[in-house]
Amino acid sequence: MNQINDLRSALDLLKTMENQFIETDIEIDPMNELAGLYRKIGAGGTVMRPTKEGPAAVFNRIKGYPEARIAIGLLASRKRVGYLLNCQPEKLGFLLKNAVERPVRPITIPQAEALCQTLVYRADEHDFDLRKLIPASTNSIEDAGPYITLGMAYASNPITGESDVSIHRLCIQSKDEMTIFLQPGARHIGAFHELAEAKGQPLPISISIGVDPAIEVTACFEPPTTPIGYDELQIAGAIRNKPVELVQCLTINEKAIANAEYVIEGEILPKVRMREDINSNSGKAMPEFPGYCGPANPSLPVIKVKAVTTRKNPIMQTCIGPSEEHVSMAGIPTEASILQMVDKAMPGKLKNVYCASSGGGKYIAVLQFQKSVASDEGRHRQAALLAFSAFAELKHVFLVDEDVDCFDMNDVLWAMTTRFQADRDLILLPGIQCHPLDPSNDPVYNPLLKEHGNACKAIFDCTVPFNQKQRFERAKFQDVDPRHWFKEDDQ
């Protein structure tokens, strides 16, 4: 298999595979048109229908950006993520779980060797304009502005020096300013900003765009699996069995991913806030993973940009917020976190986990649990509670037996139909903090909720009672190999 270490090597691999890659030389506008097109041919996820899972796409001619290209949908298929991480799709959660447990620390290389600093644009130059350098796109006609959706934000604790990488909503607001959405209590960089702001200091931050897909997936881990002080780049290093290479930035005291296509260097300013839709006045931000446009935030921290550095003929990477790409990036780390948490409490009982597309990779988890002895009855529900502990933003947990394919939601709903009675198998957990982007998580929708972002979480126990397993045996078929009759391509 081709060795992947950056975006370009990942695209080169996909080019060798059938139905995994397409490109075009026909010009496209990054403002609405690109997302409108890819929505129909490859987005999937919770995007409004019609949509479908499709190949990754590269656009070689971008309106207004003669030197740039745009890649989209690289991770918008679990099968494709498997190719890119050299792992069977159904084993990706285990791959990430194991990588968390054997981290490989990043290393720093000399600036002369860093491809991301081939071209340098400094903000103190008279013609510097972030809007003309970065071909950021809008997903919908209501977007607050052009967004960087796949920027690897890298910053360090101003007290301890420990670093973190994560992905945030970044809206380009002017020639040298961006707003950054830092969900309270959910991301380490938000905590770093609070520490710096309390001291009246800016927080240096780099934004690396267009990187190894292993970094994009592992950047989405959250506490408690990766507590504060745990640099998620270590997980990507473990997946590749090779340290992620960083480089010292040119204008700030921070590092960036050395082979990124673009790097934005800047500082989160202390005590400065900006309305997210200051340029559009639309009241909306951008389409988010639940499938709705998130409301524009009235007061967000501001990044003052110091420089942009790029590779030659850089490739901008973007995604559609509610697409299958978000499901892959958010969902697979969540699966790993749940597997790790449950395995510590009851080794070997949880056979697999799937964070379903319909939940955007965050709201729904299907747990495949094996009851092998009578005392396992009830432990599967304990596993569901542990899943909520492993990932606070989870809303619904479906429990299924080992004979149910947890990755096939039709099979999960079959189990719910034939192995579930709502009056005995639905467990409600009211008034728990969940996620603010679910519009039903609000007292306006449910007066029993005290605050926006609270939810009534639920466990759907679609498992067979251990003492009744013989009543629920699925029809048995002879196991045959179709290759005796048909080629694999025909199948």
Order of alpha helices (4+ residues) and beta strands (2+ residues): alpha-beta-alpha-beta-beta-alpha-alpha-beta-beta-alpha-beta-beta-beta-beta-beta-alpha-beta-alpha-alpha-beta-beta-beta-beta-beta-beta-beta-alpha-beta-beta-alpha-beta-alpha-alpha-beta-beta
